[in-house]
Amino acid sequence: MRCARCGGLMVREKFEDLGGLASGDHEYAGWRCINCGAIVDPLIAAHRRLTSQAAASNPALTTA
């Protein structure tokens, strides 16, 4: 998997939910770029999908 930010290599990593805001499980899996440090987890990925769908359906939100 390649990083959307820099094109670097993404590695799978386990993260801890220290705030306890998740479903009760204190660990979750995600991806971290070894080049720039960008992190993508399931919640981040879902939010990006929603915002890209909203932008695609509303031309005023995209740049010309």
The 8 nearest C-alpha neighbors of each residue, nearest first, counted from 0:
[[1, 9, 8, 2, 10, 7, 30, 6],
 [2, 0, 8, 6, 7, 9, 3, 32],
 [3, 1, 6, 7, 4, 5, 9, 32],
 [2, 4, 6, 5, 1, 7, 37, 0],
 [5, 3, 2, 6, 37, 35, 7, 1],
 [4, 6, 7, 2, 3, 35, 34, 1],
 [7, 5, 2, 1, 3, 4, 8, 34],
 [8, 6, 2, 34, 5, 1, 32, 9],
 [7, 9, 1, 32, 33, 2, 0, 10],
 [10, 8, 32, 31, 0, 1, 30, 2],
 [11, 9, 30, 31, 32, 12, 8, 33],
 [12, 10, 30, 29, 31, 9, 28, 13],
 [11, 13, 29, 30, 28, 10, 14, 31],
 [14, 12, 28, 27, 29, 26, 15, 11],
 [13, 15, 27, 26, 28, 12, 16, 29],
 [14, 16, 26, 25, 17, 27, 13, 18],
 [17, 15, 25, 18, 19, 26, 14, 21],
 [16, 18, 19, 15, 25, 20, 26, 14],
 [19, 17, 20, 16, 21, 25, 15, 23],
 [18, 20, 17, 16, 21, 23, 25, 22],
 [21, 19, 18, 22, 16, 23, 17, 25],
 [22, 20, 23, 19, 24, 16, 25, 18],
 [21, 23, 24, 20, 19, 25, 16, 26],
 [24, 22, 21, 25, 19, 20, 16, 26],
 [23, 25, 22, 26, 21, 27, 16, 19],
 [24, 26, 16, 15, 23, 19, 27, 17],
 [27, 25, 15, 14, 24, 16, 13, 28],
 [26, 28, 14, 13, 15, 29, 25, 16],
 [29, 27, 13, 12, 14, 40, 26, 11],
 [28, 30, 40, 12, 39, 11, 13, 27],
 [29, 31, 11, 39, 10, 12, 38, 9],
 [32, 30, 38, 9, 10, 37, 36, 33],
 [31, 33, 9, 36, 37, 34, 8, 35],
 [32, 34, 36, 8, 35, 9, 31, 7],
 [33, 35, 32, 7, 36, 8, 5, 37],
 [36, 34, 37, 32, 33, 5, 7, 4],
 [35, 37, 32, 33, 31, 34, 38, 9],
 [38, 36, 32, 31, 35, 39, 4, 2],
 [39, 37, 31, 30, 36, 32, 40, 29],
 [40, 38, 30, 29, 43, 44, 31, 37],
 [39, 41, 29, 43, 42, 44, 30, 38],
 [42, 40, 44, 43, 45, 29, 39, 28],
 [43, 41, 45, 44, 40, 46, 39, 47],
 [42, 44, 46, 40, 45, 41, 39, 47],
 [43, 45, 41, 47, 42, 46, 40, 48],
 [46, 44, 48, 42, 47, 43, 41, 49],
 [47, 45, 49, 43, 48, 44, 50, 42],
 [46, 48, 44, 50, 45, 49, 51, 43],
 [49, 47, 45, 51, 46, 50, 52, 44],
 [50, 48, 46, 52, 47, 51, 53, 45],
 [49, 51, 53, 47, 52, 48, 54, 46],
 [50, 52, 54, 48, 53, 49, 47, 55],
 [53, 51, 55, 49, 50, 54, 48, 56],
 [54, 52, 50, 56, 51, 55, 49, 57],
 [53, 55, 51, 57, 60, 52, 56, 61],
 [54, 56, 52, 53, 57, 51, 58, 61],
 [55, 57, 53, 54, 52, 58, 51, 60],
 [56, 58, 54, 59, 55, 60, 53, 61],
 [59, 57, 60, 61, 56, 55, 54, 62],
 [60, 58, 57, 61, 62, 54, 56, 63],
 [61, 59, 54, 58, 57, 62, 55, 53],
 [62, 60, 58, 59, 54, 63, 55, 57],
 [63, 61, 60, 59, 58, 54, 55, 57],
 [62, 61, 58, 59, 60, 54, 55, 57]]
